[in-house]
Amino acid sequence: MTDIIYDDSCLNLPPRLTFDEWIGHGKTLATMTDSIPWWVGDWINFGEARFGEGKYSQGLTLWDYNYNTLANMAWVASRYPPETRTGLSWTHHRYAATARQGGPALVVYAFGRFVHPLGSGGAHPAQAHLSETLGPRARPLPQSAEPPR
């Protein structure tokens, strides 16, 4: 990203930027935005493992996130190794992580499949959104199927 200046409150783009370059930089920004919950979660988990106490207090001084948001980011990141985070958003993984802890059984596969709640008799609040987002990749599991461990 030569000649682009990232400042605290502005992005300075060169005046001769082509349309394709502009789109490319937009895609990079979108990826960065979508990655922030993972990065913050990994940062907190690293701090806990390496330095011990105070991980959330440090995060609270750096970002305008509340404690629960930071804890949620760290918890979700701890549930999914980086190689399993592809194909779906952090939010999809958050729903699946909640399901694995006894909530409605919602499972995310490594190849980006959302499955309907198992045996819940009702729809998960995110089901419609996820089905819309994933389209044909959204597939129900049979009632007898067990979530992967």
N, C-alpha and C positions, 0 to 999 in steps of 0.2 A: 504494500500500500504506500508506495512512494509518493511523496509530495502531499500526503494527507496528514493533517495535524489534528490529533485528538486532544481537545482541551477539556477542562472540567465542565464547561457548559456549552460547548459548541464543537461541531465537526467542520473543519475547513477543507473543502474539496477544491482541487485545482480547476481553474476556469476551462481548460481544454479537455476535460474528462469526457470520454465517449459514453454513449448510452450503455453499451455493454459493460464498460468499466463501472459506471454508476450502479447498474443492477448488481454486479458482482460485489461491490462494497456493501450494498443493501443486504445481500444474502449473508455476508460475513457478520454484519451487525445483528441480523435476525438470529443467526446461530449463536452469537455471543449472548444475546438476551435470553434465549432458551436454555443456555448452559449455566447461567448464573446460579440457579438453585443447586445444581449438582456441585459446582465449584465451591460455593459457600459451605455446603454440607461436607464436602471432602476436606475443606480447610479446617472446619471445626473438629472433625473427627481426627485429623492429623494432629491438631493442637492438643486434643485430649490424650491421644496415645503418646505423643512426644513430651508434652509439658505438664500434663495432669490438669489440675483444677484451673478454673477461671476462663475456660474456653468460651462460654457464652458472654461473660462480661466483656471480654475483648471484642467479640463480634458486635455487641451492643454499642460499643464506642466507635466502630468503623462504619456501620450501616444503619440506615433508618428502618430497621426491622425490629419488631418486638421479640421478646424471649421465645414465645410460642412458635413464631415463624422460623427463627434460627434453629430451635429444637426439632421442628418438623423437617427442615432441610437436612440436618445432620442425621436424623433417624432414617429418612428415606434413602439417603446416600449410603448409609451403613447396611441397608438391606439388599442393595444391588451393586455387585462389582461393576466397574466401568465397562467391561466387555459385554455386559447384559443390558446396557442402557440405550441401545439403539432402536430406532423404529418408532418409538412412542415418546410422548412428552414426559417431563418430570411429573406433571399432574396425574397422568395415567398411572405411572409407577406408584405415586402416593396412594391412589385408590387401591391398587393391587396390594401394596404393603399393608394397608389397613385391613384388607380382606384376609390376608394371611395371619393376622393377629386375632381373628375371631369375628370380624365384621362380615358383611355380605361377601360371599365367596366370589371374588373377582380376580382373575388371573391374567397376567401379562406374560406372554411367551417371548423368547429372545427374538423371534422373527416378527414381532409386532401384531400379535393376535389378542384381541379382547374377547373374553367369554362372558356370557351372561351369569348372573348370580346362580350358584348351585343350590338347589333346594330351598331357596328363600321364599318362593311363592310370589315374589313381587320384583319390580325392577329397581335396580340400584339408581340413585339420583343421577348418576353420570351416564347411565346406559344410553340414553337417547343421544346425548352429546357425543359419546365415544362412537356409537354406531354411525352417526352422521359423519364424523371425522374420518373414520376408518373405512366406511363403505363396505366393499366386499371382503375386506380383511377381518371384519367382525364376524365371529363364528361362535355359536353356542356349543358348549360341551354337553355330552349326555349327563343326565342327573347322577349317574353312578361314578362319573369321573372324579378323580381326586386332583387337587391342585399340585403342581410340581413342587418339590422341596428343594 
